[in-house]
Amino acid sequence: MATTIQVSEKLLTTLKQRKLYEKESYEEVLWNLMEDTMELNEETKRDIAQARTEIKVGKVHTHQQVKKKLRL
């Protein structure tokens, strides 16, 4: 169900500035803003912890190594 809300001119200007592309809806802008404050799910938290562990043990590749391997 769609609805309308009232916002000040100042907030409208700020929302317009946060659009990633011209035809992006204000709903998308608001969801993007809310996403930044949402809690990470457990799977994401595990993935982050695993990545940190891999970095600590040196299981990483530099950009140069990847470029060389991919012949870029």
Steps between C-alpha positions, in 0.01 A plus 500: 500500500652831391471811712630854502700680765577865561861611524657841526668664201835456676448123537376471142817672379713261706312196366549623144874528562513141626352352184749271327335560163241748377202263480564335837186515713495662840396164642827352371694790649333447837559123494868562423524734796325251729724216384799679649343474846364145478657216694716256304358149482687209658627362169656835411660525844653152452626591153666815635663305785627237254641768269681667791652166599616436143661844487682440830650171376607659173247329276472805275613610156615848402348680204828453316489122556143479374575716196803285417300177536221638280755646256363853531 
